[in-house]
Amino acid sequence: MLLGFKTELRLNNEQRIVLAKHAGTARHAYNQGLALTKQVLDWNTTHPEDKIKFPTAIDLHKWYVASIKSANPWIYEVSKCAGQYALKALRDGWDRCFKKISKPPKFKKKGQRDAFRLDGTIKILGVNHLQLPVIGVLRTFENLPQSFKPKSVTISRQSDKWFVSFNLEVEPTQTEKTNLSVGVDLGVKHFATLSNGQVFDVPALYKRLKVKIAKLQYVNRHKVIGSQGYKDFQAKVARLHYRLFCARKDFLNKLTTYLAKTFQVVCIENLNVSGMLKFGRLAGAVAMLGFYEFRRQLAYKCKLYGSRLSVIGRWEPSSKLHHKCGWKHETLKLSDRIFYCPECDESIDRDLNASLNIERIGLSLSS
Ligand SMILES: [Zn+2]
């Protein structure tokens, strides 16, 4: 089974510059190649009797080395893969266009989907270091898969963050499932409430770190920007943020592994922007980060451990129905922690009721 693995790089400024140069070279090669291929197509439309062969990826690379690279010495500073893969991507783009699968390739602008691909001697060193040709050793925040050699990696930028991604060949392991199914309700009060009654809260350490960061920011709010005191304060905040990041990652890792290994079917709600409103704007924005990561990890772990992930649509009123009889509580507010059903004369924790509904609906969906 091929798993896409993507994780954020932890870079210093020099490394950022090197990566930006590679992405710039890839973009430059792509745009140069696109200009040439467009000229070829234009020529062929206007000169049907004297058509030129449309260049292959290899033709494009030969032309690039001979005419473009020699005229732009800065290209030699970066790995040759950057340009080569960009041209291959361009040719693939044209193929998809000729087959009418997608629109013609477009010129790339700086800062939009900056990315490049590398191959060659790629090694994972230690738990979170990655050795790449030309670029050298890069660190990642997250631990990397061990005893594995990626053939090629893609490095990309999203706003000011850089990511590395590669395909990972893994053998799915069918774990002995002790339970049939579970519904998981995500929330702000409790991170996850399971339909078997288990509740998972974000670790106390997480909340303590957040309070610490907020206090530090308040106390230092008058520090002069650029002063030594300001720099020390910033470094402290950055370290705390990193610990916060690790604490969250660790928590989500344990929870998703437990779910994927224990249950045959894991049912969750689809999370999206309107789902966020369910929790109120501010808390929602913060919580959503964790929810997306939860979903991402759960999805690949379910594949890895042979369980089924069932995602129910947001239009399913999982929190408003009584899980036993389906009576609809029209006026249930966010602050109501207890769900009371007059039909059954029964009170139940609202999150538990929601998770039971999620399980019921999730199981009714075909795989
Ligand atoms: Zn009822």
Boltz pocket constraint, residues with backbone or C-beta under 6 A from the ligand:
constraints:
  - pocket:
      binder: B
      contacts: [[A, 322], [A, 323], [A, 324], [A, 325], [A, 326], [A, 327], [A, 341], [A, 342], [A, 343], [A, 344], [A, 345]]
      max_distance: 6.0
